[in-house]
Amino acid sequence: MRIFGRKIKRDSSEQVTLGKTIDFKNSKTGDLLFQGPIGTNKITHTGIILLNENGDRYIAHSKQQVRVNKLGKEGIYPQMLGVQDVKEVKRFIEFV
């Protein structure tokens, strides 16, 4: 985010306090997606949403290594499906 002149906190639980809340279906490339354990309000994971030309959503995130995974309204496929769910989507940077 530094390249865009924005500073972002280190931990996902702090990052979720920044930006404007966006509905998942309106999320765009660059929006931040926050996840946490099912059945809690806890935020434990964040990633950057990527949209392809077909409107499919992916997430760039890091869990031991940087990866890109398919993303659905329920969360990341297949790694975290059933373990974590989507808590919030935030727009931190507006792309023109």
Backbone as CSV, one residue per row, in Angstrom:
resi,resn,N_x,N_y,N_z,CA_x,CA_y,CA_z,C_x,C_y,C_z
1,MET,0.819,-1.192,0.000,0.000,0.000,0.000,0.866,1.260,0.000
2,ARG,2.096,1.107,0.387,2.998,2.259,0.425,3.145,2.902,-0.953
3,ILE,3.095,2.081,-1.997,3.235,2.617,-3.351,2.097,3.598,-3.677
4,PHE,0.945,3.445,-3.005,-0.194,4.337,-3.215,-0.216,5.472,-2.191
5,GLY,0.869,5.568,-1.402,0.955,6.631,-0.406,0.085,6.390,0.821
6,ARG,-0.273,5.138,1.062,-1.119,4.794,2.208,-0.363,3.850,3.128
7,LYS,-0.516,4.061,4.413,0.052,3.145,5.395,-1.068,2.248,5.899
8,ILE,-0.711,0.997,6.121,-1.702,0.050,6.627,-1.110,-0.672,7.836
9,LYS,-1.927,-0.925,8.797,-1.482,-1.602,10.015,-1.030,-3.022,9.676
10,ARG,-0.241,-3.621,10.577,0.326,-4.944,10.347,-0.691,-6.064,10.516
11,ASP,-1.488,-6.022,11.565,-2.390,-7.125,11.902,-3.776,-6.934,11.302
12,SER,-4.371,-8.039,10.868,-5.697,-7.980,10.252,-6.746,-7.414,11.205
13,SER,-6.606,-7.679,12.498,-7.572,-7.148,13.474,-7.502,-5.628,13.569
14,GLU,-6.367,-5.040,13.204,-6.222,-3.578,13.163,-6.603,-3.036,11.787
15,GLN,-6.283,-3.789,10.726,-6.578,-3.358,9.363,-8.076,-3.194,9.132
16,VAL,-8.877,-4.022,9.770,-10.328,-4.003,9.547,-10.965,-2.702,10.023
17,THR,-10.256,-1.920,10.819,-10.789,-0.636,11.299,-10.617,0.472,10.261
18,LEU,-9.891,0.200,9.172,-9.599,1.202,8.149,-10.540,1.050,6.956
19,GLY,-10.686,2.096,6.195,-11.411,2.029,4.932,-12.920,2.065,5.063
20,LYS,-13.565,1.895,3.920,-15.022,1.951,3.803,-15.560,0.533,3.606
21,THR,-16.579,0.158,4.363,-17.181,-1.163,4.237,-17.907,-1.290,2.898
22,ILE,-17.671,-2.408,2.204,-18.230,-2.676,0.883,-18.966,-4.011,0.942
23,ASP,-20.096,-4.110,0.263,-20.799,-5.381,0.134,-19.962,-6.308,-0.740
24,PHE,-19.875,-7.593,-0.383,-19.048,-8.548,-1.124,-19.347,-8.524,-2.618
25,LYS,-20.628,-8.487,-2.991,-20.995,-8.533,-4.420,-20.543,-7.286,-5.177
26,ASN,-20.213,-6.216,-4.468,-19.719,-4.985,-5.098,-18.203,-4.828,-4.978
27,SER,-17.535,-5.844,-4.454,-16.086,-5.749,-4.267,-15.369,-5.715,-5.608
28,LYS,-14.233,-5.014,-5.606,-13.429,-4.836,-6.812,-11.980,-5.180,-6.505
29,THR,-11.188,-5.287,-7.558,-9.755,-5.500,-7.395,-9.182,-4.430,-6.465
30,GLY,-8.420,-4.871,-5.491,-7.782,-3.956,-4.545,-8.500,-3.861,-3.214
31,ASP,-9.768,-4.293,-3.152,-10.480,-4.279,-1.873,-9.880,-5.330,-0.945
32,LEU,-9.964,-5.082,0.344,-9.443,-6.016,1.341,-10.574,-6.879,1.876
33,LEU,-10.334,-8.183,1.951,-11.304,-9.125,2.488,-10.787,-9.652,3.819
34,PHE,-11.637,-9.628,4.815,-11.263,-10.078,6.156,-12.034,-11.334,6.515
35,GLN,-11.315,-12.314,7.054,-11.916,-13.580,7.442,-11.578,-13.885,8.896
36,GLY,-12.352,-14.819,9.454,-12.103,-15.278,10.800,-12.835,-16.582,11.042
37,PRO,-12.587,-17.205,12.185,-13.212,-18.490,12.487,-14.737,-18.401,12.452
38,ILE,-15.357,-19.431,11.898,-16.812,-19.510,11.835,-17.380,-19.478,13.245
39,GLY,-18.462,-18.731,13.415,-19.136,-18.652,14.703,-18.556,-17.626,15.655
40,THR,-17.602,-16.825,15.158,-17.006,-15.769,15.982,-17.028,-14.451,15.215
41,ASN,-16.711,-13.374,15.900,-16.529,-12.071,15.256,-15.053,-11.747,15.083
42,LYS,-14.191,-12.673,15.418,-12.750,-12.459,15.396,-12.222,-12.382,13.956
43,ILE,-11.340,-11.415,13.716,-10.667,-11.259,12.424,-9.263,-11.836,12.559
44,THR,-8.940,-12.824,11.712,-7.631,-13.473,11.818,-6.863,-13.516,10.501
45,HIS,-7.505,-13.139,9.386,-6.842,-13.285,8.087,-7.356,-12.204,7.153
46,THR,-6.455,-11.693,6.325,-6.846,-10.689,5.340,-6.165,-10.974,4.009
47,GLY,-6.771,-10.493,2.944,-6.186,-10.641,1.622,-6.721,-9.559,0.700
48,ILE,-6.137,-9.474,-0.473,-6.521,-8.472,-1.463,-7.345,-9.153,-2.556
49,ILE,-8.524,-8.620,-2.808,-9.418,-9.175,-3.822,-8.919,-8.829,-5.221
50,LEU,-8.997,-9.820,-6.107,-8.653,-9.660,-7.517,-9.837,-10.144,-8.342
51,LEU,-10.252,-9.383,-9.344,-11.324,-9.799,-10.261,-10.727,-10.038,-11.629
52,ASN,-11.132,-11.136,-12.275,-10.677,-11.339,-13.649,-11.725,-10.784,-14.611
53,GLU,-11.479,-10.915,-15.906,-12.365,-10.321,-16.910,-13.755,-10.968,-16.931
54,ASN,-13.896,-12.160,-16.355,-15.197,-12.836,-16.283,-15.963,-12.502,-15.007
55,GLY,-15.356,-11.694,-14.136,-16.005,-11.339,-12.884,-15.769,-12.335,-11.765
56,ASP,-14.921,-13.354,-12.017,-14.577,-14.309,-10.966,-13.653,-13.627,-9.958
57,ARG,-13.882,-13.908,-8.686,-13.075,-13.293,-7.637,-11.998,-14.261,-7.152
58,TYR,-10.836,-13.681,-6.914,-9.699,-14.403,-6.341,-9.182,-13.568,-5.189
59,ILE,-8.351,-14.175,-4.368,-7.749,-13.448,-3.259,-6.255,-13.720,-3.240
60,ALA,-5.479,-12.640,-3.169,-4.034,-12.740,-2.964,-3.822,-12.600,-1.467
61,HIS,-3.194,-13.598,-0.879,-3.000,-13.596,0.575,-1.762,-14.408,0.920
62,SER,-1.385,-14.370,2.168,-0.206,-15.091,2.617,-0.548,-15.931,3.832
63,LYS,-0.285,-17.198,3.716,-0.345,-18.128,4.839,0.863,-19.030,4.666
64,GLN,1.969,-18.640,5.253,3.286,-19.257,5.123,3.963,-18.908,3.802
65,GLN,3.180,-18.682,2.752,3.720,-18.210,1.476,2.622,-17.445,0.754
66,VAL,3.026,-16.579,-0.170,2.039,-15.800,-0.921,1.366,-16.732,-1.926
67,ARG,0.036,-16.637,-1.990,-0.727,-17.471,-2.925,-1.945,-16.712,-3.423
68,VAL,-2.521,-17.207,-4.498,-3.771,-16.671,-5.041,-4.742,-17.837,-5.110
69,ASN,-5.915,-17.660,-4.488,-6.937,-18.706,-4.460,-8.270,-18.163,-4.933
70,LYS,-9.106,-19.063,-5.448,-10.476,-18.713,-5.827,-11.222,-18.285,-4.577
71,LEU,-12.106,-17.321,-4.750,-12.824,-16.737,-3.625,-14.319,-16.762,-3.898
72,GLY,-15.075,-17.196,-2.917,-16.527,-17.157,-2.981,-17.061,-16.371,-1.801
73,LYS,-18.353,-16.112,-1.791,-18.949,-15.350,-0.695,-18.691,-16.015,0.650
74,GLU,-18.519,-17.346,0.633,-18.267,-18.084,1.863,-16.806,-18.049,2.292
75,GLY,-15.910,-17.710,1.395,-14.494,-17.642,1.753,-13.594,-18.194,0.673
76,ILE,-12.387,-18.576,1.088,-11.336,-19.035,0.181,-11.532,-20.521,-0.127
77,TYR,-11.477,-20.873,-1.420,-11.537,-22.278,-1.839,-10.129,-22.764,-2.119
78,PRO,-9.726,-23.961,-1.810,-10.417,-24.878,-0.917,-9.896,-24.804,0.511
79,GLN,-8.760,-24.128,0.734,-8.050,-24.205,2.007,-8.887,-23.879,3.232
80,MET,-9.631,-22.779,3.199,-10.256,-22.291,4.420,-11.768,-22.459,4.431
81,LEU,-12.326,-23.039,3.380,-13.767,-23.233,3.330,-14.189,-24.156,4.466
82,GLY,-15.133,-23.717,5.251,-15.592,-24.499,6.387,-14.808,-24.248,7.657
83,VAL,-13.717,-23.511,7.560,-12.891,-23.199,8.724,-13.025,-21.720,9.081
84,GLN,-12.951,-20.869,8.061,-13.094,-19.431,8.249,-14.151,-18.921,7.294
85,ASP,-14.834,-17.867,7.695,-15.789,-17.254,6.777,-15.491,-15.774,6.620
86,VAL,-16.111,-15.181,5.607,-15.909,-13.769,5.313,-16.603,-12.937,6.384
87,LYS,-15.859,-12.039,6.991,-16.405,-11.161,8.022,-16.723,-9.780,7.465
88,GLU,-15.846,-9.274,6.599,-16.030,-7.914,6.101,-15.162,-7.687,4.871
89,VAL,-15.617,-6.778,4.007,-14.835,-6.320,2.856,-14.706,-4.809,2.997
90,LYS,-13.483,-4.307,2.830,-13.219,-2.874,2.977,-12.520,-2.333,1.746
91,ARG,-12.876,-1.108,1.371,-12.183,-0.392,0.310,-11.250,0.601,0.962
92,PHE,-9.970,0.394,0.777,-8.944,1.219,1.392,-8.337,2.177,0.375
93,ILE,-8.327,1.734,-0.889,-7.790,2.543,-1.990,-8.808,2.526,-3.122
94,GLU,-9.095,3.681,-3.685,-10.048,3.792,-4.789,-9.251,3.841,-6.086
95,PHE,-9.468,2.839,-6.958,-8.825,2.825,-8.276,-9.784,3.466,-9.268
96,VAL,-9.244,4.262,-10.183,-10.081,4.922,-11.188,-10.213,4.036,-12.394
